[in-house]
Amino acid sequence: MAEVLVVVEAGVKKVTLEMLTVARALGTPSAVVFGEADTAKLAEYGAEKIYVAAGADVEDYLVAPKATVVASLVKQVQPAAVLLGATQEGKEIAGRLAVKLDNGLLTDAVAVDADGTATQGIFAGSAVVKSKVTKGLPIITIRPNSTTPEAAPAAGTVEQLTVAVDDADKLTKVVERVAEKKGSRPELTEASIVVSGGRGVGSGDNFKLVEELADLLGGAVGASRAAVDSGFYPHQFQVGQTGKTVSPQLYVALGISGAIQHRAGMQTSKTIVAVNKDAEAPIFELADYGVVGDLFKVVPQAAEEIRKRK
């Protein structure tokens, strides 16, 4: 079977493992790594080959050199498809790659068929379309949390790539990297439990209630667009069509009405629990369990019961 190139961003995130899983339907997965990565994890999830591009020409600049490296590799191995994460960096690499190869591009796919046809959710997930490139090979960005990663151990043979980029790829240099401080909570898109607050939380100070429940459950904190726009919580925690897509085992929505914009980012959660004082809130149409009540009374009671069981 032909190779399917899976472009890996910094580290090996959940979306990387999802892409390796999706790639098996198209051919034999091969990972493309820039710098260092957990090669054992990549092999565990099906990477038969692991192409490594390292050095200052790649690591000291933004995405342009990475797109050049992938384009060169595509011409060399003639893969069946190229998969990238539908992240900020993944989408930019994909766009540049499509231009370099004069190729079609599909974005935000939630599934891919064996013939390269991508399934995409549009209009905030209210409609589903199937698309296929009409020129070149399938270059597809995969929406995070759209597939359950499945291990399929493979050889994971590492092959070093010769990096050859020109001056046009070096117009934007990275002058400093600052590691973001991480707390004890899991990353939002990686978490198996997410507790989100909406406009109904009322204020930034009241989000302590959301954080407390999340910490008791060992989960991550999320927020609706309304809460973020109101300044209750930082934008990087927004769940929704214009925020992050999550698909945890448990999603708790506190004071969230359930607008379609928000539902697009969490509707694939395995179990959804909603607390809202409005019995007609759209979130209850999606929820597996709903509590009609004041979250400022319901959440403390729930927190107390959780403490008793710890």
C-alpha positions in Angstrom: 0.0 0.0 0.0 1.1 3.6 -0.6 2.3 5.7 2.2 0.1 8.3 3.9 2.1 11.2 5.4 0.9 12.4 8.8 2.4 15.7 9.7 3.3 15.9 13.4 3.4 19.2 15.3 5.5 19.8 18.4 5.1 16.8 20.6 2.7 13.9 20.0 -0.8 15.2 20.7 -4.1 13.4 20.7 -4.8 14.7 17.2 -1.6 13.1 15.9 -2.8 9.7 17.1 -6.2 10.3 15.6 -4.6 11.1 12.2 -2.5 7.9 12.4 -5.7 6.0 13.0 -7.5 7.7 10.1 -4.5 7.2 7.8 -4.8 3.4 7.9 -7.9 3.5 5.8 -5.9 5.3 3.1 -2.7 3.4 3.1 0.4 2.8 5.3 0.9 5.6 7.8 4.2 7.4 7.9 4.9 10.3 10.4 6.7 13.5 9.5 8.4 15.0 12.5 10.1 18.4 12.9 12.7 18.3 15.6 12.1 15.8 18.5 9.0 13.6 19.0 8.1 10.4 20.9 8.9 8.0 18.1 7.8 5.0 20.3 4.3 6.5 20.6 4.1 7.1 16.9 5.1 3.5 16.2 2.6 2.3 18.7 -0.2 4.0 16.8 0.8 2.7 13.4 3.7 4.8 11.9 5.6 2.3 9.7 8.2 5.0 8.9 9.1 8.2 10.8 10.7 10.9 8.7 12.6 13.4 10.9 13.5 16.9 9.7 15.7 18.7 12.2 18.1 21.6 12.3 18.1 25.4 12.5 16.6 25.8 9.0 13.4 24.2 10.2 13.3 24.9 13.9 14.4 28.6 13.9 11.7 29.8 11.5 7.9 29.6 11.3 5.9 27.3 9.1 7.3 28.1 5.6 10.3 25.7 5.8 8.1 22.9 7.1 5.8 23.3 4.1 8.8 23.1 1.8 10.1 19.9 3.6 6.7 18.2 3.3 6.3 19.3 -0.4 9.8 17.8 -1.2 8.9 14.6 0.6 5.6 14.3 -1.3 7.4 14.5 -4.6 9.9 11.9 -3.4 7.6 9.2 -2.0 4.4 9.9 -4.0 2.0 9.2 -1.0 -1.6 8.3 -1.2 -2.5 11.3 0.9 -1.2 13.9 3.4 -3.0 14.5 6.7 -2.4 17.4 9.0 -4.2 18.6 12.2 -6.8 21.3 11.8 -4.9 23.5 14.2 -3.4 27.0 13.6 -0.1 25.6 12.4 -1.5 22.6 10.6 -3.9 24.6 8.5 -1.1 27.1 7.5 1.2 24.3 6.5 -1.6 22.7 4.6 -2.4 25.9 2.7 1.2 26.5 1.8 1.6 22.8 0.7 -1.4 23.0 -1.6 0.0 26.1 -3.3 3.5 24.5 -3.7 2.0 21.4 -5.2 -0.8 23.1 -7.1 -3.1 20.8 -5.3 -6.6 20.6 -3.9 -7.1 21.0 -0.1 -9.9 19.8 2.3 -10.1 21.3 5.8 -11.7 20.3 9.1 -12.6 16.8 8.1 -14.1 14.6 10.8 -13.7 11.3 8.8 -12.0 10.2 5.6 -13.0 7.3 3.3 -10.6 4.9 1.6 -10.9 6.8 -1.7 -9.9 10.1 -0.1 -13.4 11.5 0.3 -13.6 13.6 3.4 -16.7 14.1 5.7 -17.0 17.7 6.9 -19.4 19.3 9.3 -20.6 22.7 8.1 -22.8 25.5 9.4 -21.7 24.8 13.0 -22.3 21.1 12.6 -26.0 21.5 11.4 -25.2 19.9 8.0 -22.7 17.3 6.8 -21.0 17.3 3.4 -18.7 14.9 1.6 -15.9 16.4 -0.5 -13.1 15.2 -2.6 -10.1 17.0 -4.2 -10.4 17.3 -8.0 -6.7 17.9 -8.6 -3.7 16.1 -7.1 -3.6 13.9 -4.0 -5.9 14.3 -0.9 -4.4 17.0 1.4 -6.7 17.0 4.4 -6.7 18.7 7.8 -8.4 16.6 10.5 -10.5 18.3 13.2 -9.1 17.3 16.7 -11.3 15.0 18.7 -13.2 13.7 15.7 -11.8 10.1 15.9 -11.0 7.7 18.7 -7.3 6.9 18.5 -6.6 3.2 18.2 -3.2 1.6 18.7 -1.8 -0.6 15.9 1.9 -1.3 16.5 4.2 -0.8 13.5 7.9 -0.8 12.8 8.5 2.9 13.3 11.6 3.0 11.2 13.3 6.4 11.6 14.7 8.1 8.5 16.5 11.4 8.7 15.5 13.9 6.0 17.9 16.3 4.3 16.5 19.8 4.8 16.9 22.1 1.8 15.1 25.4 2.1 15.7 28.7 0.3 15.8 32.3 1.6 12.1 32.8 0.8 11.3 30.3 3.5 13.3 32.3 6.1 11.5 35.6 6.1 10.1 35.1 9.5 12.4 34.0 12.3 11.5 32.8 15.8 13.5 35.1 18.1 12.1 33.7 21.4 10.1 30.8 22.8 8.4 31.0 26.1 7.0 27.8 27.6 3.4 28.4 28.9 3.0 27.5 32.5 0.8 24.5 33.0 -1.3 23.9 36.1 -2.5 20.6 37.4 -5.5 20.5 35.1 -5.3 18.5 31.9 -5.2 20.3 28.5 -8.6 21.2 27.3 -8.6 19.2 24.0 -6.9 16.2 25.7 -9.1 15.9 28.8 -11.5 13.1 29.4 -13.7 15.3 31.6 -14.5 19.0 30.8 -16.5 21.4 32.9 -17.6 24.5 31.1 -19.3 27.7 32.2 -21.4 30.1 30.2 -23.0 33.5 30.5 -25.2 32.1 33.3 -22.1 31.9 35.6 -22.4 35.7 35.8 -18.9 36.9 36.3 -15.2 36.0 36.2 -15.1 35.6 40.0 -18.0 33.1 39.8 -15.9 30.9 37.5 -14.2 29.7 40.6 -17.2 27.5 41.0 -16.6 26.0 37.6 -12.9 25.5 38.4 -13.7 23.8 41.7 -16.0 21.2 40.2 -13.5 20.6 37.4 -10.7 20.0 39.9 -12.8 17.7 42.0 -13.5 15.6 38.9 -9.9 15.8 37.6 -11.0 17.6 34.5 -10.3 20.7 32.4 -12.2 24.0 32.4 -13.9 25.3 29.3 -16.1 28.3 28.5 -18.7 29.3 26.0 -18.2 32.1 23.6 -20.7 34.3 25.5 -18.6 33.8 28.7 -15.4 34.6 26.9 -16.8 37.6 25.1 -18.1 38.9 28.5 -14.6 38.7 29.9 -15.4 35.9 32.3 -12.6 33.6 31.2 -9.6 33.7 28.8 -10.2 33.0 25.1 -7.9 30.0 24.9 -10.5 28.0 26.9 -13.4 28.7 24.6 -15.3 25.6 23.4 -17.2 26.0 20.2 -17.1 26.5 16.4 -14.7 29.5 16.8 -12.9 27.9 19.8 -11.7 24.4 20.5 -13.4 21.1 19.7 -13.6 18.7 22.6 -14.9 15.1 22.8 -14.5 14.0 26.4 -16.1 11.1 28.2 -18.0 13.6 30.4 -19.0 17.2 29.5 -20.6 19.3 32.1 -22.3 22.5 30.9 -23.0 25.1 33.6 -25.2 28.1 32.7 -24.7 27.4 29.0 -27.8 28.0 26.8 -26.6 25.6 24.1 -26.4 27.9 21.0 -25.4 26.0 17.9 -22.0 27.8 17.9 -21.2 26.1 21.2 -22.7 22.7 20.4 -20.5 22.4 17.3 -17.5 22.2 19.7 -18.8 19.6 22.1 -21.7 17.6 20.7 -19.6 14.5 20.2 -18.9 14.2 24.0 -19.9 10.7 25.2 -22.0 11.9 28.2 -23.3 15.5 28.5 -24.7 16.9 31.8 -26.4 20.3 31.7 -27.4 22.7 34.5 -29.5 25.6 33.6 -32.4 27.5 35.2 -34.2 27.8 31.8 -36.1 24.6 31.1 -36.4 25.6 27.5 -32.6 26.1 26.9 -31.4 24.3 23.7 -28.7 22.5 25.7 -31.2 20.2 27.1 -32.0 18.8 23.6 -28.4 17.5 23.5 -27.9 16.6 27.2 -28.0 13.0 28.4 -28.8 14.4 31.9 -30.3 17.8 32.7 -30.9 19.7 35.9 -33.3 22.6 35.7 -32.1 24.8 38.6 -29.9 27.5 39.9 -26.3 26.4 39.3 -25.2 28.3 42.4 -27.2 25.9 44.4 -26.8 22.8 42.3 -23.0 22.8 41.8 -22.1 23.2 45.5 -24.4 20.3 46.4 -22.8 18.2 43.6 -19.3 19.2 44.8 -20.1 18.2 48.4 -21.4 14.7 47.2 -18.2 14.2 45.2 -16.0 15.1 48.3 -17.9 12.5 50.3 -17.0 9.8 47.8 -13.3 10.7 47.6 
